[in-house]
Amino acid sequence: MNSLGKLKIENYKPLRELVFQHLREAILEGKLEPGRRLMEMQLAEELGVSRTPVREAIRKLELEGLVMMVPRKGAYVADVSVRDVMEVLEIRGALEGLAASLAADRMTEEQIEMLKTIAEEFKDCHLKQDTQGMIDKDIEFHEIIFLSTRNQKLYQVSQSLREQIYRFRVKYISEYSKSDEIVAEHRKICEAIAERDAEKAYVCGMEHISSLANHMMEQVWPAGKKKQRSQEPKR
């Protein structure tokens, strides 16, 4: 079980908000794993606060879908369902392709060099088996692509999905065997953007997310894939 550590008190923020943000971050980063029971007293002691702000934070997390309340049992960290993953990735695939194609036209030479550097840094983290480093660099890689489009609405939509993606990003990047594929896919995206080939960049961006979706279904949630197939109409 991961330790959350004592809460850092900030005078300008209400305690309930600090507890909420701390627990929310712990869930998104996987420190509080899906299915873990959230016991008020234990969390309060661990964070060094009373039970009241913890109780309020759990209620707020339930409203966000990060916590589920089970009658007569208590609060649990909500799992990431197959349906959640596939719905988010379908949207993200379309956005990624669009962003990469726009980046091929609009990304500055300086940003292209930054993108290449980040891709290399991801590769270095991969070789060192530094999971958190890979997660951070993966976020940076996609962030610069969306920012370079200079399309504020597109960037905002991508950000709205960012936290949902973060929860299962930890799952798939932590599997070392998958990371070499991500390295290759990042390289292809970099090359397409550097060549100013918008069509190629679009395809590379889409395929990158499609590869992720296939991996998630085959390796992380294989039972979900079987269920999905069983629900397909027979021909």
Secondary structure, 3 states (H helix, E strand, C coil): CCCCCCCCCCCCCCHHHHHHHHHHHHHHCCCCCCCCEECHHHHHHHHCCCHHHHHHHHHHHHHCCCEEEECCCEEEECCCCHHHHHHHHHHHHHHHHHHHHHHHHHCCHHHHHHHHHHHHHHHHHHHCCCHHHHHHHHHHHHHHHHHHCCCHHHHHHHHHHHHHHHHHHHHHHCCHHHHHHHHHHHHHHHHHHHCCCHHHHHHHHHHHHHHHHHHHHHHHCHHHHHHHHHCCCCC
